Amino acid sequence: MSEQTDPEVAELIETADLHQRAGNLQEADAHYRAALARDPENADAYNGLGLLAMRIGQFDVAVQLFDAAVDTAPEESTFLCNLGTAHYGTGALDDAAEAFQRAIAADEHCASAHLNLGIIHKTRKDYAKAAERLDQAVVEAPKDANAFSHLAEALLELGRHDSAENIARAAVNLDNRNIRGLYILAGSLVALARPQEALAWARRLVRHAPGDPQYYRLLAECLAHSGANDEAYRQARNAIKLAPEDTSALALMAEILGSRGEWDDALTSIDKALAMCPDDENLISVKARLLERCGQKSEAFALVKPLIEERTVVASGTLGAYLTLARRMGEQKQAAEIVDRAMSRQLASRSHYGLYFAAGQLYDELGEHDRAFEFFRKGNEIKPRTYDRAQAEKQFDALMRTFTPALFEKLEGIGSESRRPIFIVGMPRSGTSLTEQIVASHPDVVAAGELRELQSIAGDLSQLVGSASSYPECVPELTADTAGKAARRYLDFIAELAPDDTPRVTDKMPQNFTFLGLIAVLFPNARIVHCNRNPLDTCLSCYFQNFAASGLQFTYDLNDLGHYYRLYRRLMSHWREVLPQPIFELQYERLTTDPEPEVRRLVEFCDLEWDDACLDHTRSGVKTITASYDQVRQPIYTKSVQRWRHYKKHLKPLINTLGESLAFE
């Protein structure tokens, strides 16, 4: 502050500051000008008038006033920071940066100068410099949520998602209404493949800032990655209603529609986006993925191939789409050359891990198994390791402790008489998609895909029965009334997916194997099909699949995979002993080597009349939107049987955890 030799001037400045803080701008202006009339070189008065000018958007006038303040007090960092802010308001970023640098030279601990200089670097997309400067701002102002949120944003742009999450969480802890902090926290969690954690923050973001379309878009993205496609669709519609020309929202809507199998509407949505930005690589990649998923692989390849051949630097989304399509089109060798060129760049960001899986699949098909495994290993290593072995054991133990023969005897007859559901369960990558395709080729069956409704019902069960215990401990408190309500909720859900006159509906959520006890209580007449596959082939296929869905984090590490697989096998042994209804044990290897006897047994178990369509599922027209969507379009093949032998030397951690007797059974 400038020295005040005239008490009356000091009084005028103090009164002006009070009026400014109270929003009485005219009174503040009059008092500042009165001070200048008595002291024409009063820096505080010029600074105050500059602040008033900025409040009404007159940044060019503010620049002149702050210049006058700085001329009088050139070492006052506050005035220099205000000058920088005014220059920023006029768009003069160079002048703004110079003012903030002068402020830091005058006071190296000036948090505002570090913060605003970091924001300028961020505006210029120089995120490395931005992060360095914003990190200093956080040091100087450890309770400033705004500084933390800007730093988190820079870190997110740099692909440092773990750090971005931690810093954004700090911003929200300091101010739970910090919009940027909420946005970056949710965005970081999505990038870290933790969409269900992101969901709560995205919902809070929309509540606090309901008019911003990008927040609805983020919420829709969280929902889509969490498997809640219906609500994701509604929120994406909200984003598009608020911003009809938001191409990112249109692209997200296209992907959501594609995940629902609504290919025509999905392509219409992405074409709207491309009409506005025809050269946008991300949009082109989204369209290519949609075309490929709905069987138009030649058209998809024609879209992305020129982007690869004509450019030296390729966006990660484009590269991922190209690698997938090159494999589908039999151009693996040409794609390998692209991989050698592109993957040599730093791709440690979580947002790029999908490329490692695409490259791994490519080299697997080329027979270069060591190189393939290295790509799969890298892809899994940079995914978040959130699998909690102790918690998993606790959950499985609770199921086995709760569901006993005595419980089933006590609850006998309280469930629904419906014979409609067919539950296809097993480990992921055990053949559940192929099995559903075979069963749903029958004219009396509709494939509903992987449904999360049973998991949702289990989560709400304690509230339904009015219990203080959570699932599964609350199951013994079920009555005929509450069990009927729970069963009806599931049946109503599948009724929306299948015509009422269709006798059977398949639910192929693999991890419904953990809910077989609840299924037996609610649907004693349902059919349960358990897909079995060689343990090493199953686990290896999981490790090679780029899973991002919640609940599959055990697939990111070979030791965790072995641990979870043992829990799964132990629980399935328990179900076989205690369930009051039969389980059909389908063996993947028998299905692929001698399919007809296995298919006939399966159809008979599902209480269906034989239909020859079940022997050629590729002609049925049944759509699959899971990770196995491409395989189930092909005739039954045996190339995945004993696949683990190509990778045996890399599988010691898995084999040791499984134990040799289980691994090589």
C-alpha angles and dihedrals in degrees: 000000000000118000114262113215094168114066091202091056090049090051091050092051092048091050091047091052090051092051091048092052089048092051095247093136100169093051090047091050092051093051094047090051091047088054091051090050088060095037112023092187098050105138094194091058092050090047091050093050089048090055090050091051091052091050090062094041098256095134095158090056089046090055091057093048095047089047088057091050092049092048088058096040107022095170097051105113093196092060091045091051091050090049090052091050091051092050089049089053091056091049094249096135096168092054091045092051091049091053092050091047089052088051091053090048088054093044118011089193094057101130094188093056093049090047096049094043087052090051090053091052088048091051088053089049091242091136097168092059090040092055092049093052095041091050087060090048089056091050091052094043108030093170097049107109090189092060091050093049094050090049090050090052092053091048091050090053089051090055092246092135099163091054092042090054093050094047093044089050089054090052091052092046089055092046119010090197096053099130098197091048092051091047095050093043092054092042092050092051091051090051089049090056092249100118096153090058089048091052097075092051093046090052090051089049092055091047092053097041107024096164100062115095095202090064092054087048091053091048090051090050092052091049093047092051089047091056096250094126097161094057090038088058092052094049093046087053089053090053091050093046090055094043112019091178096052100121092190090058091047091050091049090049089052091054092047091051089048091053087055091051092247094135100164093053090043092055091046090055095049091045089057089055093046091051087063097039108020095170097049106125094204092054091047090051092050091052091047091052091049093049091049093048092053092049102264096118097150092055090046093050091050089059099052103031095075090051090058098042098045101046135063093202116050128191114243093240091053092047091050092050091047094051092050093048095043088058091049091049096047095247096124095134093052090047091052089062089053090050092052090054100040103034092056087078120086108279101163093124115112088232089067101046092102088068091063091056092048090050090047092054089048095054091042089060090047089055093243092131100168092053091044092053091050091057092047090048092052092047092053094043094061093049117095115271102219101142109126110202095191092050092048091051090049092052094048092045090052091054093051092045093050103041106064133147088257091057093049090049091051094048097040114138099013096104134081123286091219116132093188104101123081110189115203110193142168140104116322111271092024096119101276093133093050090046092052091049091053094047094042090053084076111096092231094058133076120198111226095178125212107349124191094193096101090053089049092050091050090051091053096041097096090055091047093054094037094241130155088213123084127225127326096015090059094058095090088062093063117121132192088263098050094039089051091052092049092048092046091052090057094044091049089051095054090042087067089056100045135038114262092241094060107104098206136035123188124220108191101181097143096208092057081097084089089058099050091111091056090045090054090053098044100034111025090166096050120112118241119201117188116200114213125192136168106288096231093045090048095050094042091051089051091050091050094050119089096229117180101163120116115266096031100087089113088074093068096076131043094222091049090048091054092047094050093044091056090051090050093051092047092051093047089053088053093051092051089055100045111025114106092214131061126262119211108224107211116191114212094206093053090046092055099040100041106009105170100067091045093047092049091051090048094050091047092050090053088058093244131139113248116268124181090220088078090069093060108040091165090075097047097087091227110154123222124193100178130101090277095056095119097044094053091056088064129075115266108284137183101214092106093056112105090000089144091074090075089059102034095122090057095049102071094112090052094045092048092051094045094043120234095263091060097034094054101032 
